[in-house]
Amino acid sequence: MTLETLTFAATASSPRVRSDAEAGLLELAGESYPENSFEFFQPILAWVEDFLARDDRPLGVELRLTYLNTSSIKCMMDLLDAMEEAHLSGRAVSVTWFYDPENDRALDLAEEFREDLSLPFRIVPMPSEG
């Protein structure tokens, strides 16, 4: 059975989500302050756990998140903890966090997440649109 593809369009309060099991990639982009973060992130976390359980290919997570509310931060920690657990058991996983160089808060947030993890976690400035 193949892994279901997740595709959620961005809304005013939730990020765009796209998964690609063939490529071993999960992308989240936008702002995250949905009414119920745990409900929003549940299928994302389930997809990651499912991918890691049934496949031994690398998994990369690409984040282009400009804002997360407190409950979204907790959900993101759960996601990153699952990735860290996989990394510690020998899986090839990585996180790339793209941030707007003009948004110091986004950079600070990415750095705060990275400091508790040993998995490959790159923080990359997005090219300015000009």
C-alpha positions as CSV (number, residue, x, y, z in Angstrom):
1,M,0.0,0.0,0.0
2,T,1.4,3.4,-0.9
3,L,1.5,6.3,1.5
4,E,-1.2,8.8,1.1
5,T,-0.2,12.2,-0.2
6,L,-1.0,15.2,2.0
7,T,-1.9,18.4,0.3
8,F,-3.5,21.3,2.2
9,A,-3.8,24.7,0.7
10,A,-2.7,27.6,2.8
11,T,-5.4,29.5,4.6
12,A,-5.3,32.8,6.5
13,S,-4.4,30.8,9.6
14,S,-2.7,27.6,8.5
15,P,0.3,26.8,6.3
16,R,0.3,25.1,2.9
17,V,1.3,21.4,3.4
18,R,2.6,19.1,0.7
19,S,4.0,15.6,1.1
20,D,5.7,13.5,-1.5
21,A,6.5,10.0,-0.3
22,E,8.3,9.1,-3.5
23,A,10.7,12.0,-3.0
24,G,10.8,11.6,0.8
25,L,9.7,15.2,1.3
26,L,7.3,17.1,3.5
27,E,6.8,20.9,3.0
28,L,5.0,23.4,5.2
29,A,4.8,27.1,4.2
30,G,3.0,30.1,5.6
31,E,1.6,31.1,9.0
32,S,0.3,28.6,11.5
33,Y,-2.3,29.7,14.0
34,P,-5.2,27.5,13.3
35,E,-8.1,27.3,15.7
36,N,-7.1,23.8,16.7
37,S,-3.4,23.3,16.0
38,F,-3.4,19.7,17.3
39,E,-6.2,18.8,14.9
40,F,-4.4,20.5,12.0
41,F,-1.1,18.9,12.7
42,Q,-2.4,15.4,13.5
43,P,-2.5,14.1,9.9
44,I,1.0,15.7,9.3
45,L,2.5,13.9,12.3
46,A,0.7,10.7,11.3
47,W,2.1,10.9,7.8
48,V,5.7,11.4,9.1
49,E,5.4,8.5,11.6
50,D,3.9,6.3,8.8
51,F,6.7,7.2,6.4
52,L,9.3,6.5,9.0
53,A,7.7,3.2,10.0
54,R,7.2,1.7,6.5
55,D,10.1,3.1,4.6
56,D,13.9,3.3,5.1
57,R,14.5,6.0,2.6
58,P,15.6,9.5,3.7
59,L,13.0,12.0,4.8
60,G,13.5,15.7,4.4
61,V,11.3,18.4,5.9
62,E,11.3,21.8,4.4
63,L,9.8,24.6,6.4
64,R,8.9,28.1,5.2
65,L,7.0,29.2,8.3
66,T,6.7,32.9,9.0
67,Y,4.7,32.7,12.2
68,L,3.6,29.9,14.7
69,N,1.4,30.4,17.7
70,T,2.1,28.6,20.9
71,S,0.1,25.5,20.2
72,S,1.6,25.3,16.7
73,I,5.0,25.4,18.2
74,K,4.1,22.5,20.5
75,C,2.9,20.5,17.4
76,M,6.1,21.4,15.5
77,M,8.1,20.1,18.5
78,D,6.2,16.8,18.3
79,L,7.0,16.6,14.6
80,L,10.7,17.4,15.2
81,D,10.9,15.0,18.1
82,A,9.7,12.2,15.8
83,M,12.4,13.1,13.3
84,E,15.0,13.3,16.0
85,E,14.0,9.8,17.3
86,A,14.4,8.5,13.7
87,H,17.8,10.2,13.4
88,L,19.0,8.6,16.7
89,S,18.0,5.2,15.4
90,G,20.0,5.6,12.3
91,R,17.5,7.0,9.8
92,A,18.6,9.6,7.3
93,V,16.3,12.6,8.1
94,S,16.9,16.3,7.7
95,V,15.2,19.6,8.3
96,T,15.7,22.8,6.2
97,W,14.1,25.9,7.6
98,F,13.9,28.7,5.1
99,Y,13.4,32.2,6.6
100,D,12.9,35.7,5.5
101,P,16.1,37.6,6.4
102,E,14.0,40.6,7.3
103,N,12.1,38.6,9.9
104,D,14.4,38.2,13.0
105,R,11.6,36.3,14.9
106,A,11.5,33.6,12.2
107,L,15.3,33.1,12.5
108,D,15.2,33.1,16.3
109,L,12.4,30.5,16.2
110,A,14.3,28.2,13.8
111,E,17.4,28.5,16.0
112,E,15.5,27.6,19.1
113,F,14.1,24.5,17.5
114,R,17.5,23.5,16.2
115,E,19.4,23.8,19.5
116,D,17.6,20.8,21.0
117,L,18.2,18.5,18.0
118,S,21.1,16.5,16.7
119,L,19.6,15.7,13.3
120,P,20.8,17.7,10.3
121,F,19.0,21.0,10.5
122,R,19.9,23.8,8.1
123,I,18.6,27.4,8.5
124,V,18.6,29.1,5.1
125,P,17.7,32.7,4.2
126,M,15.2,32.9,1.4
127,P,16.2,35.0,-1.5
128,S,14.6,38.3,-1.4
129,E,11.9,38.9,-4.0
130,G,13.1,42.0,-5.7
